[in-house]
Amino acid sequence: MTQPTPSASGTADGTLPVDAPLVVDSAEAVAWNETVDLLVVGFGAAGASAAIHARQAGANVGIVERFEGGGATIKSGGIVYLGGGTRQQKAAGYDDTVEAMYRYLQMETGDAVGKATLHQFCEDSLGLHAWLESLGAKFDSSAPPPKTSYPRDGIYLYYSGNEGVPAFAAQALPAPRGHRMHGSGVATGKHLFTMLRRRVEELKIPVLTQSAVRRLVQDRSGSVIGAEVFRLDPGSPAGQRHLKLMRKAEKVHDFAPAWADRLRAQALAIELADARPLRIRATGGVLLSAGGFIFNREMVQKHAPKYLRNMRLGATGCDGSGIRLGLSAGGSAARLEKGSAWRFINPPTALPRGIVVGANGERFCNEQVYGARLGVEMCEQGDGSAWLILDAKLRRAALKEAAFGKLWMFQSGPALILMLSSPKAKTLAELAGKIGVPAAALERSVQANNASAAGNQPDAFGKSPDMRAALDQGPYYALDISAGNKIFPCPSITLGGLRVEEGSNRVLDAGGQPIKGLYAAGRTAVGVASNFYVSGLSIADCLWSGRRAALHAIQKTSDAAARAA
């Protein structure tokens, strides 16, 4: 795989510049401003987990965060993928096991991580659940709703992946593992991060906000011994302007991304002009937990171009700076072509009973799959074009649910707009002409669907019998669910990152050897969530991998202290 080249300058969208490491003869040759056992770069779920676990184990920890903290976690739905028999699962009547969770996740993770690592992740799930509850997380055992992209208020346990899809259920006993934290609205990730931040504050872990690592410090042997941090004084006029610009950029990004980019560029200009350097020594290691790279257009164009047209999901800090820092120190990356594209068509529940076709008029996946699986199949199968074909009866049912079904606005609004503005035709051939797909192919796709709905033949993509519906009552409708649809954006994140040693999360060089003193976690690293995304899996991986990296790093420090004693 072609490795990305670390950027030496910022870009018009505010991407942080990363420089080559400062190489010194020894740690003693540097005038350090501070010394810690573990320096955490990035204050999201992975960074917070790492810092908390390291501090609770007695280590001296410091966190450096370019903005205010929270990253993509604070903008998430607050879902954590947990299983193996949590209290909430048992109370809801589900006897989930570690083995069932493992068998299911094998199908989602592929070869992103080794079998032993995945099994350990599943074994540790109950411990992660208990740890979150010890911090104050409140989950619930409410019965799972019908398949949904995100549960409504009052529902806190649900199927957040493909567990119930026949091809998956045949291999692993289904169980709901999406544990949503208590809170109102769709952004309960803010509750999750607030809880983590509160624990960081209780442990008196110092957090340098508005502080960005632009280069690492290495000794002649290649060991990472610290980092050079550029910090804005939060109380200064420059710091206040920077804060105001970034808050506004995050606020307007979803509906005015170009405007948000201009604000980010202005904020970066302030950083480059006014931030002052600090050198922080890290005796146990530097942990890179700065998110993925969906906000770095250059990296996405080079490594994951099929996702370039999609809406960027996450936070400004997801600009690949952590990955580029790791590469600058001799690290290697993998799976950078992997992305997640979220094309949820459920609810309304009638919509996935239709069929989705590509530009060739043919189906390419099971419409009942989790939305991130559908989105990836859509982006990977061609130019990202896709149409959801309905007949009059399915459209009527979907309109009723969208209007009166107590859905979230982000679920009902796009569905109504798509259905009310979609091309309509009396015949499939006429509809094909309106949307530019081959008429014969579309007619064959519908005929095959109708045959499987009648029970005359298996569904070509394994759709459940209860999710099949004959498309036989005209007029017919085609909903444009393409990745490039501006009315119905297709959000994306990146899943690849730095290669790490799976037992420790140490960054690996091109030869597969760990770089001493350098760790990566969360979406900065290849991990459990680096193949296919299901809701809650990325946050669970962030919390889990941050802990593993931190405990390995401080164990080295403890061992050194013991030897010195």
C-alpha positions as CSV (number, residue, x, y, z in Angstrom):
1,M,0.0,0.0,0.0
2,T,1.2,3.5,-0.8
3,Q,1.8,5.4,2.4
4,P,0.6,9.0,2.9
5,T,3.3,11.6,3.0
6,P,3.2,13.8,6.1
7,S,2.1,17.3,5.3
8,A,4.4,20.2,6.2
9,S,1.8,22.9,5.9
10,G,-1.8,23.6,6.6
11,T,-4.5,23.7,4.0
12,A,-7.5,25.9,3.2
13,D,-9.8,23.7,5.3
14,G,-7.8,24.1,8.5
15,T,-5.9,20.8,8.3
16,L,-3.1,20.9,10.9
17,P,0.4,20.9,9.6
18,V,2.7,18.1,10.8
19,D,6.5,18.4,10.7
20,A,9.3,15.8,10.7
21,P,10.4,14.8,14.2
22,L,12.9,16.6,16.1
23,V,15.8,14.1,16.4
24,V,18.1,14.6,19.4
25,D,21.1,12.7,20.9
26,S,19.2,12.0,24.1
27,A,16.4,13.2,26.3
28,E,19.0,15.1,28.4
29,A,19.8,17.2,25.3
30,V,16.4,18.9,25.3
31,A,15.1,21.7,27.4
32,W,11.8,20.2,28.4
33,N,9.0,22.4,29.7
34,E,7.2,19.5,31.3
35,T,7.7,15.7,31.9
36,V,5.0,13.1,32.2
37,D,4.9,9.3,32.1
38,L,2.3,9.3,29.4
39,L,1.4,12.1,26.9
40,V,-2.0,11.6,25.4
41,V,-2.6,13.5,22.1
42,G,-6.3,14.0,21.5
43,F,-9.0,14.2,24.1
44,G,-11.9,12.0,22.8
45,A,-13.1,8.6,24.0
46,A,-9.8,6.9,23.3
47,G,-7.7,9.6,24.9
48,A,-9.9,10.0,27.9
49,S,-10.0,6.2,28.5
50,A,-6.2,6.0,28.3
51,A,-5.6,8.9,30.6
52,I,-8.1,7.7,33.2
53,H,-6.7,4.2,33.3
54,A,-3.1,5.3,33.4
55,R,-3.8,7.8,36.2
56,Q,-5.7,5.3,38.2
57,A,-2.7,3.0,37.9
58,G,-0.6,5.7,39.5
59,A,1.0,7.3,36.4
60,N,1.7,11.0,35.8
61,V,-0.4,11.7,32.7
62,G,-0.9,14.8,30.5
63,I,-3.5,15.4,27.7
64,V,-3.0,17.7,24.8
65,E,-6.0,18.7,22.8
66,R,-6.1,21.0,19.8
67,F,-9.6,22.3,20.5
68,E,-11.9,21.9,23.5
69,G,-12.1,18.1,23.7
70,G,-14.7,15.6,22.8
71,G,-13.8,15.0,19.2
72,A,-16.1,12.8,17.2
73,T,-17.3,11.2,20.4
74,I,-19.2,14.3,21.6
75,K,-21.0,14.5,18.3
76,S,-22.0,10.8,18.3
77,G,-25.2,9.2,19.3
78,G,-23.6,7.9,22.5
79,I,-24.0,4.2,21.6
80,V,-21.5,1.7,23.0
81,Y,-21.4,-1.8,21.6
82,L,-21.4,-4.1,24.6
83,G,-22.3,-7.8,24.9
84,G,-21.6,-11.1,26.5
85,G,-24.5,-10.9,28.9
86,T,-24.8,-7.3,30.3
87,R,-27.4,-6.6,33.0
88,Q,-29.6,-4.8,30.5
89,Q,-29.5,-7.7,28.0
90,K,-30.5,-10.2,30.7
91,A,-33.3,-8.0,32.0
92,A,-34.6,-7.7,28.5
93,G,-34.6,-11.5,28.2
94,Y,-31.5,-12.0,26.0
95,D,-28.9,-14.6,27.0
96,D,-26.0,-13.2,25.1
97,T,-22.6,-14.8,25.4
98,V,-19.0,-13.9,24.7
99,E,-18.9,-16.6,22.0
100,A,-22.1,-15.4,20.2
101,M,-20.7,-11.8,20.2
102,Y,-17.4,-13.1,18.9
103,R,-19.0,-15.1,16.1
104,Y,-21.0,-12.2,15.0
105,L,-18.2,-9.7,15.1
106,Q,-16.0,-12.0,13.1
107,M,-18.3,-11.4,10.2
108,E,-18.1,-7.7,10.6
109,T,-14.4,-7.2,11.4
110,G,-13.0,-9.7,8.8
111,D,-9.2,-9.6,9.1
112,A,-8.9,-6.1,10.5
113,V,-7.6,-7.7,13.7
114,G,-6.5,-11.1,14.7
115,K,-8.8,-13.7,16.2
116,A,-7.2,-13.6,19.6
117,T,-7.5,-9.8,19.7
118,L,-11.2,-9.9,18.7
119,H,-11.9,-12.6,21.2
120,Q,-10.2,-10.6,24.0
121,F,-12.3,-7.6,23.0
122,C,-15.5,-9.7,23.5
123,E,-14.2,-11.1,26.7
124,D,-13.5,-7.6,28.0
125,S,-16.9,-6.3,27.1
126,L,-18.6,-7.0,30.4
127,G,-15.6,-5.3,32.2
128,L,-15.9,-2.3,29.9
129,H,-19.6,-2.2,30.7
130,A,-19.0,-2.3,34.5
131,W,-16.3,0.4,34.2
132,L,-18.6,2.7,32.4
133,E,-21.3,2.2,35.0
134,S,-18.8,2.9,37.7
135,L,-18.2,6.3,36.1
136,G,-21.9,7.0,36.2
137,A,-23.1,5.7,32.8
138,K,-26.8,4.9,32.9
139,F,-28.1,2.2,30.5
140,D,-31.5,0.6,30.4
141,S,-33.1,-2.7,29.5
142,S,-36.0,-1.4,27.4
143,A,-37.2,-3.9,24.8
144,P,-35.6,-3.3,21.4
145,P,-37.7,-1.5,18.8
146,P,-38.2,-2.7,15.2
147,K,-35.0,-2.2,13.2
148,T,-34.0,1.4,13.3
149,S,-31.1,3.7,12.5
150,Y,-31.4,5.3,16.0
151,P,-33.9,4.5,18.8
152,R,-36.3,7.1,20.0
153,D,-36.1,8.5,23.5
154,G,-37.0,5.9,26.1
155,I,-35.3,3.1,24.1
156,Y,-31.8,2.4,25.3
157,L,-31.0,-1.2,24.1
158,Y,-31.3,-2.1,20.4
159,Y,-29.9,-4.1,17.5
160,S,-27.3,-1.6,16.3
161,G,-25.8,-3.8,13.5
162,N,-26.7,-6.7,11.3
163,E,-27.4,-9.2,14.1
164,G,-30.9,-10.0,12.8
165,V,-30.1,-10.2,9.1
166,P,-30.5,-13.9,8.1
167,A,-27.0,-14.4,6.8
168,F,-25.6,-13.2,10.1
169,A,-28.2,-14.8,12.4
170,A,-27.5,-18.2,10.9
171,Q,-23.9,-17.9,12.2
172,A,-24.4,-16.2,15.5
173,L,-27.3,-16.1,17.9
174,P,-28.7,-12.5,17.6
175,A,-28.8,-10.2,20.6
176,P,-29.2,-6.4,20.9
177,R,-25.8,-5.0,21.9
178,G,-26.3,-1.3,21.1
179,H,-26.3,0.3,24.6
180,R,-27.4,3.9,24.4
181,M,-26.6,6.2,27.3
182,H,-29.6,7.9,29.0
183,G,-30.2,11.3,27.7
184,S,-32.6,13.1,25.4
185,G,-32.1,13.7,21.7
186,V,-29.8,12.1,19.2
187,A,-26.5,13.5,20.5
188,T,-26.2,11.6,23.7
189,G,-22.5,11.3,22.9
190,K,-22.2,14.6,24.7
191,H,-23.4,12.8,27.9
192,L,-20.8,10.1,27.4
193,F,-18.0,12.5,27.0
194,T,-19.1,14.7,29.8
195,M,-18.9,11.7,32.1
196,L,-15.4,10.9,30.9
197,R,-14.3,14.5,31.2
198,R,-15.7,14.7,34.7
199,R,-13.5,11.6,35.7
200,V,-10.5,13.2,34.2
201,E,-11.1,16.3,36.3
202,E,-11.7,14.3,39.4
203,L,-8.3,12.6,38.9
204,K,-6.7,16.0,38.4
205,I,-5.3,15.0,35.0
206,P,-4.0,18.2,33.3
207,V,-5.5,19.0,29.9
208,L,-3.9,21.5,27.7
209,T,-6.6,22.7,25.3
210,Q,-6.1,24.8,22.2
211,S,-2.7,23.0,22.0
212,A,-1.6,21.0,19.0
213,V,1.3,18.5,18.6
214,R,3.0,19.4,15.3
215,R,6.0,17.2,15.7
216,L,7.3,14.3,17.8
217,V,10.7,14.2,19.5
218,Q,12.9,11.1,18.9
219,D,16.3,10.1,20.0
220,R,18.9,8.7,17.7
221,S,17.7,5.1,18.2
222,G,14.3,6.1,16.9
223,S,12.5,5.9,20.2
224,V,9.8,8.6,20.7
225,I,10.6,10.5,23.9
226,G,8.2,13.4,23.7
227,A,6.5,16.0,21.6
228,E,6.6,19.6,20.6
229,V,3.2,21.2,21.3
230,F,2.1,24.6,20.0
231,R,-0.3,26.2,22.5
232,L,-2.6,29.2,22.4
233,D,-3.1,31.0,25.6
234,P,-6.9,30.3,26.2
235,G,-7.3,33.7,27.9
236,S,-5.6,35.7,25.2
237,P,-7.4,37.6,22.4
238,A,-5.9,35.2,19.9
239,G,-7.1,32.2,22.0
240,Q,-10.6,33.7,22.3
241,R,-10.9,34.4,18.6
242,H,-9.7,30.8,17.9
243,L,-12.3,29.4,20.3
244,K,-15.1,31.4,18.8
245,L,-14.2,30.5,15.2
246,M,-14.0,26.8,16.0
247,R,-17.3,26.7,17.9
248,K,-19.0,28.3,15.0
249,A,-17.3,26.0,12.5
250,E,-18.6,22.9,14.3
251,K,-22.1,24.4,14.6
252,V,-22.5,25.2,10.9
253,H,-20.6,22.3,9.3
254,D,-23.6,20.0,8.7
255,F,-25.5,22.6,6.7
256,A,-22.8,24.9,5.4
257,P,-19.5,22.9,5.1
258,A,-17.8,25.4,2.8
259,W,-18.4,28.2,5.3
260,A,-17.2,25.9,8.1
261,D,-14.0,25.3,6.2
262,R,-13.4,29.0,5.8
263,L,-13.8,29.4,9.6
264,R,-11.4,26.5,10.2
265,A,-8.8,28.1,7.9
266,Q,-9.0,31.4,9.9
267,A,-8.6,29.5,13.1
268,L,-5.6,27.7,11.7
269,A,-4.0,31.0,10.7
270,I,-4.3,32.1,14.3
271,E,-2.6,28.9,15.5
272,L,0.2,29.3,13.1
273,A,0.7,33.0,14.0
274,D,0.2,33.0,17.8
275,A,0.7,29.5,19.3
276,R,3.9,29.1,21.3
277,P,5.9,25.9,21.5
278,L,6.2,23.7,24.5
279,R,8.3,20.6,24.7
280,I,6.9,17.8,26.8
281,R,8.9,14.7,27.7
282,A,7.0,11.4,27.9
283,T,9.1,8.8,29.7
284,G,6.6,6.0,29.1
285,G,5.4,7.0,25.7
286,V,3.2,9.2,23.5
287,L,-0.3,8.0,22.7
288,L,-1.8,9.3,19.4
289,S,-5.6,9.3,19.8
290,A,-6.6,12.2,17.5
291,G,-9.3,10.5,15.4
292,G,-9.4,9.5,11.7
293,F,-8.9,11.6,8.6
294,I,-12.3,12.3,6.9
295,F,-11.7,16.1,7.3
296,N,-8.4,15.8,5.3
297,R,-9.5,16.1,1.7
298,E,-6.1,15.4,0.4
299,M,-5.8,12.1,2.3
300,V,-9.3,11.0,1.4
301,Q,-8.7,11.8,-2.3
302,K,-5.5,9.8,-2.2
303,H,-6.6,6.8,-0.1
304,A,-10.4,6.6,0.0
305,P,-11.6,8.5,-3.1
306,K,-14.9,6.6,-3.2
307,Y,-15.9,8.5,-0.1
308,L,-14.7,12.0,-1.2
309,R,-18.2,13.1,-2.3
310,N,-19.8,12.1,1.0
311,M,-20.7,14.4,3.9
312,R,-17.8,14.5,6.4
313,L,-19.0,13.2,9.7
314,G,-17.1,13.8,12.9
315,A,-15.1,16.8,14.2
316,T,-12.4,19.1,12.8
317,G,-9.7,17.2,14.6
318,C,-10.4,14.2,12.4
319,D,-7.8,15.5,9.9
320,G,-5.3,12.7,10.0
321,S,-2.9,14.6,12.2
322,G,-2.4,11.7,14.5
323,I,-1.8,9.3,11.6
324,R,0.6,11.7,10.0
325,L,2.5,12.2,13.2
326,G,2.9,8.4,13.5
327,L,4.1,8.2,9.9
328,S,6.6,11.0,10.4
329,A,8.2,8.9,13.2
330,G,8.6,5.8,10.9
331,G,5.2,4.2,11.5
332,S,3.2,2.5,8.9
333,A,-0.5,2.7,8.0
334,A,-3.1,0.2,6.8
335,R,-6.7,0.0,5.6
336,L,-6.7,3.7,4.7
337,E,-9.0,2.8,1.8
338,K,-11.7,1.7,4.3
339,G,-14.5,4.1,5.0
340,S,-18.0,3.9,6.4
341,A,-20.9,5.5,4.5
342,W,-24.2,5.8,6.3
343,R,-27.2,5.3,4.1
344,F,-30.1,4.5,6.5
345,I,-33.4,3.8,4.8
346,N,-35.1,2.4,7.9
347,P,-37.3,3.8,9.4
348,P,-39.8,4.1,7.8
349,T,-40.0,0.3,7.9
350,A,-41.7,0.1,4.6
351,L,-38.7,1.5,2.7
352,P,-36.3,-1.5,3.0
353,R,-39.1,-3.7,1.6
354,G,-38.5,-2.1,-1.7
355,I,-35.4,-2.8,-3.7
356,V,-32.2,-0.7,-4.2
357,V,-30.6,-0.7,-7.6
358,G,-27.4,0.9,-8.9
359,A,-26.8,2.7,-12.2
360,N,-27.0,-0.6,-14.0
361,G,-30.6,-1.2,-12.8
362,E,-29.6,-4.2,-10.7
363,R,-29.7,-4.9,-7.0
364,F,-26.4,-5.0,-5.2
365,C,-27.2,-5.9,-1.6
366,N,-29.9,-6.9,0.9
367,E,-31.9,-3.7,1.7
368,Q,-32.6,-4.7,5.3
369,V,-28.9,-4.6,6.3
370,Y,-27.6,-2.0,8.7
371,G,-27.3,1.4,7.0
372,A,-23.5,1.6,7.1
373,R,-23.3,-1.8,5.3
374,L,-25.7,-0.5,2.6
375,G,-23.8,2.8,2.3
376,V,-20.5,1.0,1.8
377,E,-21.9,-1.4,-0.8
378,M,-23.4,1.7,-2.6
379,C,-20.1,3.6,-2.6
380,E,-17.9,0.6,-3.5
381,Q,-20.1,-0.8,-6.3
382,G,-19.7,2.0,-8.8
383,D,-20.1,5.7,-8.8
384,G,-22.2,5.8,-5.7
385,S,-25.5,6.1,-7.5
386,A,-28.4,4.2,-6.1
387,W,-32.2,4.3,-6.4
388,L,-34.8,2.9,-4.0
389,I,-37.7,1.5,-6.0
390,L,-41.2,1.5,-4.5
391,D,-44.6,0.8,-5.7
392,A,-47.7,2.8,-4.7
393,K,-48.6,0.6,-1.7
394,L,-45.1,0.7,-0.1
395,R,-44.9,4.5,-0.7
396,R,-48.2,5.0,0.9
397,A,-47.2,3.0,4.0
398,A,-43.9,4.8,4.3
399,L,-45.5,8.2,4.0
400,K,-47.9,7.3,6.8
401,E,-45.1,6.2,9.1
402,A,-42.9,9.2,8.2
403,A,-45.7,11.6,9.0
404,F,-47.3,10.0,12.0
405,G,-44.8,7.4,13.3
406,K,-43.1,9.4,16.0
407,L,-39.7,9.3,14.2
408,W,-36.7,11.5,14.7
409,M,-36.7,14.5,12.4
410,F,-33.5,13.3,10.8
411,Q,-35.4,10.1,9.9
412,S,-38.8,11.4,8.9
413,G,-37.7,14.7,7.2
414,P,-35.4,13.2,4.5
415,A,-37.8,10.3,3.9
416,L,-40.7,12.7,3.3
417,I,-38.7,15.0,1.0
418,L,-37.4,12.0,-1.0
419,M,-40.8,10.5,-1.4
420,L,-42.6,13.7,-2.3
421,S,-39.9,14.7,-4.9
422,S,-39.2,11.3,-6.4
423,P,-39.6,10.5,-10.1
424,K,-42.9,8.7,-10.7
425,A,-44.1,6.6,-13.7
426,K,-46.9,4.2,-14.6
427,T,-44.5,1.5,-15.8
428,L,-41.1,0.3,-14.8
429,A,-39.8,1.0,-18.3
430,E,-40.9,4.6,-18.1
431,L,-39.4,5.0,-14.6
432,A,-36.1,3.6,-15.9
433,G,-36.0,6.2,-18.6
434,K,-36.5,9.0,-16.0
435,I,-33.7,7.9,-13.8
436,G,-31.3,6.8,-16.5
437,V,-31.0,3.0,-15.9
438,P,-31.5,0.2,-18.4
439,A,-35.2,-0.6,-18.5
440,A,-34.6,-4.3,-19.1
441,A,-32.4,-4.6,-16.1
442,L,-34.8,-2.8,-13.8
443,E,-37.7,-5.0,-15.0
444,R,-35.7,-8.1,-14.4
445,S,-34.7,-6.9,-10.9
446,V,-38.4,-6.3,-10.0
447,Q,-39.5,-9.6,-11.5
448,A,-37.0,-11.5,-9.4
449,N,-38.0,-9.6,-6.3
450,N,-41.6,-10.3,-6.9
451,A,-40.9,-14.0,-7.4
452,S,-39.0,-14.2,-4.1
453,A,-41.8,-12.2,-2.3
454,A,-44.3,-14.8,-3.5
455,G,-42.1,-17.6,-2.2
456,N,-41.3,-19.0,-5.6
457,Q,-37.6,-18.5,-5.3
458,P,-35.0,-17.5,-2.7
459,D,-34.1,-13.9,-2.5
460,A,-30.8,-13.3,-4.3
461,F,-29.3,-11.4,-1.4
462,G,-30.8,-13.3,1.5
463,K,-33.6,-10.9,2.5
464,S,-35.9,-12.1,5.3
465,P,-39.3,-13.3,4.0
466,D,-41.0,-10.8,6.2
467,M,-39.0,-8.0,4.6
468,R,-39.9,-8.9,1.0
469,A,-42.8,-7.2,-0.8
470,A,-44.0,-7.5,-4.3
471,L,-43.7,-4.3,-6.3
472,D,-46.9,-4.8,-8.4
473,Q,-49.1,-1.8,-7.8
474,G,-48.3,1.2,-10.0
475,P,-47.4,3.9,-10.2
476,Y,-43.8,3.2,-9.4
477,Y,-41.4,5.6,-7.6
478,A,-37.6,5.9,-7.5
479,L,-36.0,7.6,-4.5
480,D,-32.5,8.9,-5.2
481,I,-30.4,7.7,-2.3
482,S,-27.1,8.2,-4.1
483,A,-24.0,9.2,-2.1
484,G,-23.9,12.6,-3.8
485,N,-27.5,13.6,-3.1
486,K,-27.4,17.0,-1.5
487,I,-30.9,16.8,0.0
488,F,-30.2,13.4,1.6
489,P,-26.4,13.5,2.5
490,C,-24.5,10.3,3.0
491,P,-22.2,10.8,6.0
492,S,-18.9,9.1,6.1
493,I,-16.0,8.5,8.5
494,T,-12.6,6.8,7.8
495,L,-11.7,3.4,9.4
496,G,-8.0,2.9,8.6
497,G,-5.1,4.2,10.6
498,L,-1.7,3.4,11.9
499,R,-0.7,-0.3,12.2
500,V,-0.3,-1.3,15.8
501,E,1.0,-4.3,17.7
502,E,-2.3,-5.8,18.8
503,G,-1.3,-6.8,22.3
504,S,0.0,-3.3,23.2
505,N,-1.1,-0.8,20.6
506,R,2.5,0.2,19.9
507,V,2.8,1.7,16.4
508,L,4.6,-0.6,14.0
509,D,7.2,0.4,11.4
510,A,7.2,-0.8,7.8
511,G,9.0,-3.9,8.8
512,G,6.4,-4.8,11.5
513,Q,8.5,-3.9,14.4
514,P,7.1,-1.7,17.3
515,I,8.5,1.8,17.6
516,K,9.6,2.3,21.2
517,G,7.5,5.0,23.0
518,L,4.8,5.4,20.3
519,Y,1.3,4.2,20.7
520,A,-2.0,4.8,18.8
521,A,-5.6,4.1,19.7
522,G,-9.2,4.8,18.5
523,R,-9.6,5.8,14.9
524,T,-6.0,6.9,14.6
525,A,-5.1,3.2,14.7
526,V,-6.3,0.1,12.9
527,G,-8.6,-1.7,15.3
528,V,-11.8,-3.7,15.8
529,A,-13.9,-1.1,13.9
530,S,-11.6,-0.9,10.8
531,N,-13.5,-3.1,8.5
532,F,-17.3,-2.5,8.7
533,Y,-18.9,-0.1,11.0
534,V,-21.8,-0.9,13.3
535,S,-23.3,1.6,15.8
536,G,-21.3,1.7,19.0
537,L,-18.4,-0.4,17.8
538,S,-16.1,2.5,17.2
539,I,-16.7,4.0,20.7
540,A,-16.3,0.6,22.3
541,D,-13.0,0.1,20.4
542,C,-11.8,3.6,21.4
543,L,-12.4,3.0,25.1
544,W,-10.9,-0.5,24.9
545,S,-7.8,0.3,22.8
546,G,-7.1,3.5,24.8
547,R,-6.9,1.4,28.0
548,R,-4.7,-1.3,26.4
549,A,-2.2,1.3,25.1
550,A,-2.1,3.2,28.4
551,L,-1.5,0.2,30.6
552,H,1.3,-1.1,28.4
553,A,3.0,2.3,28.3
554,I,2.9,2.9,32.0
555,Q,4.0,-0.7,32.7
556,K,7.2,0.1,31.0
557,T,7.6,3.2,33.2
558,S,6.9,1.1,36.3
559,D,9.3,-1.5,35.3
560,A,12.0,1.1,34.8
561,A,11.3,2.6,38.1
562,A,11.5,-0.8,39.8
563,R,14.9,-1.5,38.2
564,A,16.2,1.9,39.3
565,A,15.1,1.2,42.8
